[in-house]
Amino acid sequence: MTNIGRRRAVEYINGLGGSVLEVGVGTGLSLQYYNPDLQVTGIDFSAEMLAKAQRKVDFHQLDQVVALRQMDARTLDFPDNCFDTVATMHVLSVVPEPERVMSEISRVLKPGGKVVITNHFMRTKGILALFERISAPFANIIGWHSDFVIETVLQEPTLTVEEQKTLPPLGMMTFLVLSKNLTSGRLGIAAAVVR
Ligand SMILES: C[S@@+](CC[C@H](N)C(=O)[O-])C[C@H]1O[C@@H](n2cnc3c(N)ncnc32)[C@H](O)[C@@H]1O
C-alpha cells in the first residue's frame, strides 16, 4: 500500500530533474526508483535505517544518491534555497512537530521548487473516517496516526497546493504537491521591502 505512494512520488520527481532532498528516507525503499540523472540526498533521524539504505545504494550502485545523512527533520543542516525538490513519503504523520518540519522543508527548497508528499491523512466523511477516528489511539500498532489532518502540512505560508490526489487502494494515502512561492525566502523579503 505504501509503495504505491512512493512510486507515484518518485515518478513525478523523475519528470522534474535536478537536486532532490528526501526527508525521512528510512531504509531507502524509494531510492532505486529515482532516475540516474537526479542528485538525491536522503536524511533520517535513525542511523540504523540509514545503514540499511546505504547497503541498498551500494548493492544496486545507485549513483544518483549523492549523500545519506543522519539529521533531525526539524533542524535541517542545509542552507536556505538549495534543493530543486523536497520529497517526504509516509513521514509527516510520524515525526514530532510536523509543522516545524514543513517550515524547514520550505526553507531549504528553492523558490519555485516542489514539495512532493505521500502520506495518510484523516478522512472527514464516510465509514472509513469513523474507523480512522476509532483506530487513532492504536498508532503504534498500525504504524501511523490515522487521525493526522492534512491542514497540519498546509499551514506553511510559503507553500501553495498544486496537486492533491488520493491513491488506491481505497484512497488510504494521498499524493500531494506543493510549490514554494517565488516571492518567499530572503529574495522575496527584499523585494517586498523595495516595493
Ligand atoms: C514510516 S518511516 C518511512 C520511511 C520512508 N520514507 C519510506 O517510505 O519507507 C518514517 C521515517 O521517518 C523517520 N523520522 C522520524 N522522525 C524523524 C525526524 N525527526 N527526523 C528525521 N527523520 C525522522 C524515521 O526514522 C523513519 O525512517
The ligand as a Gaussian input file, in Angstrom:
#p B3LYP/6-31G(d) Opt

LIG

0 1
 C        7.305000       5.234000       8.264000
 S        9.014000       5.545000       8.011000
 C        9.031000       5.976000       6.273000
 C       10.366000       5.791000       5.669000
 C       10.459000       6.013000       4.161000
 N       10.144000       7.371000       3.797000
 C        9.585000       5.046000       3.411000
 O        8.697000       5.477000       2.668000
 O        9.795000       3.842000       3.569000
 C        9.275000       7.118000       8.818000
 C       10.724000       7.552000       8.845000
 O       10.798000       8.857000       9.427000
 C       11.978000       8.910000      10.209000
 N       11.874000      10.007000      11.184000
 C       11.043000      10.086000      12.250000
 N       11.269000      11.240000      12.920000
 C       12.247000      11.900000      12.256000
 C       12.905000      13.141000      12.440000
 N       12.599000      13.958000      13.462000
 N       13.872000      13.497000      11.585000
 C       14.195000      12.688000      10.525000
 N       13.601000      11.503000      10.299000
 C       12.642000      11.111000      11.143000
 C       12.047000       7.533000      10.846000
 O       13.350000       7.242000      11.328000
 C       11.623000       6.648000       9.677000
 O       12.721000       6.241000       8.901000

